[in-house]
Amino acid sequence: MPYQSTPWQLVAKLHVSSTDHRVRKTHADSFYKTDLAAILDELTISDIEICGAEVPFCVDATIKAGFDHGYRIWMVPGAVSMVAKAQPLIPEGTLLTHYARIWRDRFLTYVDE
């Protein structure tokens, strides 16, 4: 998405506070060439709850990078999604199950299981 374009904006229903931090990323990994780790360290945050879109790209890369940075990663089951067209060779449900099995107890802990 082009920076500052209409699709780039946060959805109107999202409650945003003036004290919220925003991290502009240009890579699937939210830690790559961003100040995310510095912000989390400054706030003494050691646990991250993940949700998001594009499992094979952004979500997977950020989970693994966060784990490599030493954060404990948590996720509510079903809090991620993907566009089926992004990975046309593997059905969406199969791919989501595949990633959930890779992440479980290796890179993250599922909440409320």
SULZICOR-V144073 format. One record per backbone hydrogen bond with DSSP energy under -1.0 kcal/mol. CO is the residue of the C=O (numbers start at 0). NH is the residue of the N-H. Records with the same first field share a line. If there is no record, write none. Layout:
CO->NH ; NH
This chain:
1->4
5->8
10->13
16->19
28->31
30->33
34->38
35->39
36->40
37->41
38->42
39->44
40->43
45->71
47->73
51->80
53->56 ; 58
54->59
56->60
57->61
58->62
59->63
60->64
61->65
62->66
63->67
64->68
65->70
66->69
71->47
72->108
73->49
74->110
75->78
78->51
80->54
82->85
83->86
86->89
90->94
91->95
92->96
93->97
94->98
95->99
96->100
97->101
98->102
99->103
102->105 ; 106 ; 107
107->104
108->74
